[in-house]
């Protein structure tokens, strides 16, 4: 095997390795996004179940406005409204309102999304991906 064949073989190996590294990086980002989507959905379902269990209470009173909660990686409440506190990973926004034309049915909306840290001094922002759930609840 001559020097030319060795140089060509090394060039091919480096090119293929570069492609594999790129695929690995894309895979890692995809896994993180999937984990955030799954966690967002679980946190949205948890809030929906809390609201469903409290139908008829002041927490689910129609017209209570939009509520924002900030949660850590384990779903524990870190704060409400305002700017996200340190350690907040998810923003959960929910509201309960009356369904137009029906006095005994409530529309419940819950949205959960990961919070992305701001760069270069910009404020943190809620990522567009996440979970959004809407359901109707009958008031007893």
Buried (B, 14 or more C-beta within 10 A) or exposed (E): EEEEEEEEEEEEEEEEEEEEEEEEEEEEEEEEEEEBBEBBBEBBBBBBEEBEEBBEEEEBBBEEEEBBBBBBEEBEEBBEEEEBEEEBBBBBBBBBBBBEEEEEBBBBBBBBBBBEEEEEEEEBEBBEEBBEBEEEBEBE
